[in-house]
Structures are given as structure tokens and as C-alpha cells.
Amino acid sequence: MDNKFPNKISLNAKSVAIIGGGLAGVAAAWMLHCSGYKVVLIEKRPFLGGRAYSFTDSATGVEVDNGQHVFMRCFSEYISLVKQVGSFDKTKLQSSMNVEVRDSGGNIGVLSSSPLPSYLSFLPSFLFYRYLSINEKIKAILVLLKIKFIKNIQSEDLQNISFKDWLKNNNQSEKSIRNFWDLIILPTLNDHSSNVTTSMALMVFKTTLLGDRHASDIGFAQYGLSTVMGTPMKDKLVDCGVSLVLGKQVLDLKHSKGVIRELKLSDGQKIKADFYISAIPPFALMSLLPDSLKKTELGLAGTHDFSPIINAHIWYDKTVADFEWTAFINSPLQYVFNRSVISNLDQEGTYLTISISGASEFWSKTKEQLKELLVDELNKCLPLTASAKIKRFIIIKEQRATFRNLPGASINNRLKSATPLDNFYLAGDWTDTGWPSTMEGAVISGNLAAKAIIARDGSGN
């Protein structure tokens, strides 16, 4: 889409009611508004952004993200949306990929792109990657080349085998899987390679490391997620005439004769529209659907499993690190972000965020147990922390952070935008976008739902 959007809605515009104000719902609302539709967006919380939100910590006065979100240059639709709402200048995107990888022994390895074309770009750094032997690197390169030229990654064989088993069948050692393959799979799919379908793992590698030379350039918000996304998205939608209903929940879908008739909200309000979009998680959709609709293909939404993410936020009383962010191998730390540097905080000390993906093994631990584990690990990996005082420690757990891309699924529970109801559509990163559960996947899903309505309605308004 270009940047010239209608300032007014046509008098004969059709209406769309969207349930859910996360990235999927916002993307759908924006595209539909720009195509001339009257849009009402309903979100049960008093703010937009979904799982990408932040809050101000009362003890430090710092805006804290519910979880560390990272994007890449290949997130084209997400980047486009952030630019259109006018907050891309609050993010930082690498000019070329550079990933620092550390271990508890103080060693540092780097995976970075070079001027070489396309998928050859990161190979020079990989040849010097210190956490694999020469033999392991050669074997890994051969597998990467094989992945590059696999045409049908959605074949039944690839869908039904775990990525770890597929890698083992292709001569990859446990060490290679742990120190290279899972370094990428764990943060992108929020699961270990033993628990993800090979089809989705191949999609990740073909899109990032084996895609365009700049596809893997990494970006992140320099401010809180609500400052970068939720608030400017709200302001943009309101300014353009989209109706926002915040702090109210949809309790019921009234339907008959193959269409949705109206939505009933928690305050008793009823909303009628020509079209409806559900942009909420699958478990929330299932709680909303009447039994008769659960018996249709919509019921497949209830078959999703989820993987958790744990984020730890630690404030030290002095400088303990000078990097922006770094990855750790063979450590529960996984990825550590220096928010003091990233956000250029005008405070003494250091504010670190630890992001733990695929965190099932840590889920049952208490805050104090997690604090002991992570602080001890930081003392090993970042020695300056051992002599620093902890001023503040926060744990944020997201139990159903992302849907799981499990191998061998007997049913396809990633549903299309269109549903058995003529005027009801689905959005959300869990729908059939071809992407994993990412901000890009969410935005794509919203755009797909909007496009499906526009196509169904003819050329729009």
C-alpha cells in the first residue's frame, strides 16, 4: 500500500467489527480503514498492542516490556505498519546482521553478514565461529545448502519429523544442534528443535540466513513497546476515524443462517456490522464460540499447544556490561539485552533483560529460585555482576506466549482467514500465515483477513 490514505469514509461504506487489539487486529483495522470501510475495534484491555506491551515500573520509573520483542528486516509487513503509524524512528535496525555469542568461559563468537551475495553472506563469519569444529562447520554448511534448494518444505515427510531428528539424519551432532541450529530455532520458534516440525524450521532458515543478504538484520524497540506500538497505533486509528472500544470484552457472537448477526459486549452494548474479524488467540476464540460453531472447522482452533517465555529484569547499581545484546550458549540466560544502552537510560547502573524461550523446564520455579539461578549464571558469564548490588528484580511469565509448531500433527489447526460463516474472518499469528508466531506473522494475518473481506466484497468501497 502507498502512504496516501483516505481522510473520510464514504457514505455508503460497509462496516467491519474487529475483536482484539493486538498487532493482528490493528493491522486489519488499518488496512480496512485505508480501503474505505467503517471499522470498530474492540479490545478487552484499556490499551492496544496485545502481547507486545509495556508498563511503567513504579520502583524504577522505567518502562518495562512484558517480553523482549525482536524483529528482522525480513519482517516487511510489520516494518511497513510501524512506519505508517509513525514510530519506526523509535526502533533500531542493524545495517547488517551481527550476532555476538558468548559462553560462561568468557569466549565470544560472532555470526555476521558480509558483502557476499544472498545466502553466502554469513559464511565467512561462520567459518570462524568458535563453537563448532571445522568438521562440524563443513557438515553444517552442506545441510544449509541442502535447505536452500529444498523446494517443497511443506511435504508430509518434513511436517511429520522433528527438526532435531532431521538434522541427525543429515549428520549433525548434538553439539552442532545445541551451539548453532538451536541458537536460531529457540528464539524464532520458542521451542527446541526436538519439538518443532522440520517444515517450519526450514522456513525460518530459508527466510533469514539463506534469504536476502539483509534479511537477518536484527531490530528492536529502543523504547517501551507501548510507546513504540500500542500508543501510536491507538492515536493513528483514532485520528483516522476508526472507532475504538477499549476495556470491554466481547461475551457472545449472535449468529444465524450462516452469518454473524451481532456482538454482545460485557457492558451490555451490542455491535452490528457487515463483516466481523476475530483477532484473538485460539483459546480465547474457543471460549467465545457457541457450541454449534465449535463443531465446525473453527473447533480446530482449540487443538493448539503453547510454549512459554520467561523474562527477567535486573537493575544493578553499577555498569556491568557495555554490549547492547548478546546470546549465550549452554546457558539458561539464552539472550541478554542491555536496556541501559539500548534505551540510552539516564540512570546510574545497568538494567539487563534476560529472555528465556521454550521455558517449560523453568516454569515451575518460583521467583526466588529463578533469581538465584539467573544471578549465579550472570556472575559466571558477566563477572562484573558478581561485585554489583541488585537494586531491583522482576520476573514476567507468559505461559501461552506462542503456539507450538509440533511435528507429526494429524490435523491442520492453522486455519484460513475465511470461515464457514460468510461474514466472519480470522486473524492472529496462529492462523495460516506460513510464518511462525512472530510480530510479522501477526501483521500478515491481519492483512490477510482484511484482504479476504475486500475480495469478498468486490473492490472495496
NORRAGI-V680881 format. One record per helix or strand of 2 or more residues. SS is the DSSP state (@ for helix, = for strand). FROM is the first residue (numbers start at 1). LEN is the number of residues. Records with the same first field share a line. If there is no record, write none. Layout:
SS=FROM-LEN  FROM-LEN
//
This chain:
==15-5  38-6  54-3  63-3  70-3  91-3  98-5  108-5  218-4  243-4  250-7  259-7  270-2  275-4  306-11  325-4  335-4  350-7  390-14  424-3
@=23-12  76-9  88-3  118-3  123-5  134-15  156-4  163-7  174-16  193-3  198-10  225-15  282-7  291-4  297-7  339-4  359-4  367-15  383-5  439-18
//
